[in-house]
Amino acid sequence: MAKFGKRTRAAREAFAGKEELSVEEAIALVKGNASAKFDETVEIALNLGVDPRHADQMVRGVVGLPNGTGKTVRVAVFARGPKADEATAAGADIVGAEDLMETIQSGKIEFDRCIATPDMMPIVGRLGKILGPRNLMPNPKVGTVTMDVKAAVEAAKGGEVQFKAEKAGVVHAGVGKASFDDAKLAENIRAFVDAVQKAKPTGAKGTYMKKIAISSTMGPGVSIDVASATGN
């Protein structure tokens, strides 16, 4: 039987028997047990009634969290000429074309978001097997294939979060830090849930949003009453 440390045991005891809490109650519980020596990320997981293997049940999108994520996002941009200059001026961390492709192919991926101008997609397309599994592939549906690289870079840096359903129909993301004010975390959580709700695919049948849970980086999770998060 696994032996847990003192902090883990205490957290498990605090969470025991608690489920389907309101957003505010869940935040208070998670924050109260986020005792790591660093500022833990508050993470959300939504179990959806979809099978992403079917094209008409895929859930993906992007949402700008009203209070940001608290995370420093490194942005890479595939662009040339004036658009490359525009990306650099907007604060992109890495800007390139074939040279950036070669860097990624060598296994060096030092960014959290990848943006590309449309003319760069023949180059970016060669990186599908590398960027795709990491959810880093630029996509026009979430605004990362665009000529407006300035707006895309600023959005990524300003707390925009991309989401995509995994094989089991689970969507997860970081929605802030444990140091955030409770009200700001609640606002971020509801904004994220609302975005996923609006991204409901045409092929979804039955209950769409089955379960919502939040946790801190090092802590256990607690389920949230869906109505509390959706306002329904």
N, C-alpha and C positions, 0 to 999 in steps of 0.2 A: 504494500500500500504506500502511495506517495506521501512523503512528509512535506508539509508546507511550513514556510517561515512564519514568524510571529505576525508580521504585517499582513501576509496573505490570509492567515487564519482569522485575524481580526476583521478584515474586509468581508470574508465569507460569512462570518457571524452577523455582521451588520446588514448584509444583503439577504440573509436567510428569511424565507417566507414572504418576501416583498416582491410583488409583481403587479403589472397593470397600473402603475402609478401615474399621476398627472405629470406633465412635462416638468413643472416646477419642483415637485417632490423628487423626481428622478435626478434632476440636476443637483439638488441639495445633497442627495445620498452619494452620488458619484464624486462630487467635489469634496465632500467631507472625508472621503476615503482615498483621495488622490494624494498619497503621502511620499511619492518618489522625490529624489533630490533635484529633479528637473521639472519644468512646467509641462505637465502631461497634456496630451491632446485629448479632447473629448470627441469620441468617435460614435457614429450612428450606423446602425445596420437595419435595413428594411427587408423583410421577407415578403416577396410579392407572389401573387398567384399567376405566374407566367412561366413559360418554357422558352428561354431565349434561343433555343436551337431552331425555332420557327421564326422566320423573318417578320411575321405579323404580330409577334409577341416580344420583340426586342424592345427593351427600355433603355434609352440613353438621352442625355441632355446636358445642360449646363445651367448653373444658377450663380448669381452674384450674391454672396452672403452679406446682409446689411452691415454686419460688424466685422467682416473679414475673417480669416482663419487663424490669424496669429502666427502664421508660418511664413518664413521667407521662401518665396517661390523662385527657382532658377528657370529662366526661359531661354530656349534655343529657337532661332529663327532661320529658316531657309529662304534666302533672298539675295538678289544681286543689285548692284548699282545704287540708285537713289533709294530704293526700298530697303536695302541693307543699311544705308545711312539712317533712314527713318527708324528702323528697328533699334539700332544702336542708341540713337538719341532718346528713344522712348524708354530705354533702360534694359534692353535685352542683354542677357549675360553672354550668349554665344551667338554669333551670326556667321553664316557661311553658305557654301553650295557644295561642290564636289569634295572640298576639303572637310566639311562637316560630315558628309556621308562617310568618308573614309575613317574619320575619327570614331563614328558610331559603329562601323563595321569592325573596328579593332577592339570593340568591347568597352570603350570609354563613353559612358552615358552619364554626364554630369549635369542633368537638368530634370525638371519636374513637369515641364510643359513644352510642347513642340508646336511651332507655328510655321506655316509656309505660304508663300504667294502661289497662286495657281500655276504659274509657269514652271515652278520648281517640283511639281508633283511627279514628273517622270523620274527625277532623281530620288525623291522621297519614297516613291513606290518600290524601289529596290530594297527598302529597309523594312518592309511590311512584317517580315518574320521576326525582326528584332523589336520594332516599336509596338507592333500590334498586341502581343501578349502583355506588354507593360502598360497598355492603355495610353500610349504616347503618340499614336499615329494621328497626324493632322487630319481633320475631317470638316468639310464645309457645314455639316449639320450642327456642329457645336462652335462654329466661328473660328476655327483654327486654320482653315484654308481661306485666305482673304487677301485682298489688296490693301485693306486698311490695317496694316501691321501695327501702327501706332496704337490704335484702339484695342487691338487684340493683346498686345504686350501689357498695356496699362490695366486691362481687365484681369489678366492672369496675375499680375502683381498686386492687384487691389482686392483679392479675396474671391475671385471667381472659382467655382468648383465644378469639375466635370463628373458625371456619373454614368455608369453603365452596368446593366444587370449581368451577373456572372452565371455560370451554367446552372446553378441551383435556384436561380431567380432571386438572388440576394444583391442588393445595392448597398454599398457602404462608402463612407467618407468621413473626413475630419471636419468638424463643424465649429472649432474654436479651441481654446486652451482652458485648463482648469482655473487659471488666474482671471479669466473673464468674469465680469459681473453676471450674476444669475439671469437678470432680465435680458442681457445681450445674448447669452447662450440660448435662452428660450426663443428669442426672436430668430436667431440663426437656424435653430432646429425646425421651427415652423416654416421658415422660408424654404429650407431644403425639402421637407416633406411635401410642401405645396408644389414645388417644382416636379418632384417625382410623380405626384398625383396627376399633374397636368400632362405628364409624358405617358400616361396610360395608353398602351397600344390598342389598335382596333381588334386584335385577336384575343385580348384578355377576356376570359370568361370567369364567372363566379366572383368570389371575393378577391379583389385586387391587392389591397394592402392587408396582409395577414398578421404581421407582427412588426413592432418597432422596438428597438432596444438601444440603449446608449451605455457606454463604458468609458473609462479613462485608459490611457495607454497600458498601464500596469495593473488595472483593477478589473474585477468581475463586471458582468453586464447586468442591467436591470431592464425589464420590459416596461414600455410606456403604453398607457391606454390610447388606442388609435384615435378615438374621438377627441382626446385632449390635444393631440398633435395636429389634427386636421381641422378641428373646429366644427366637425359634423356631429 
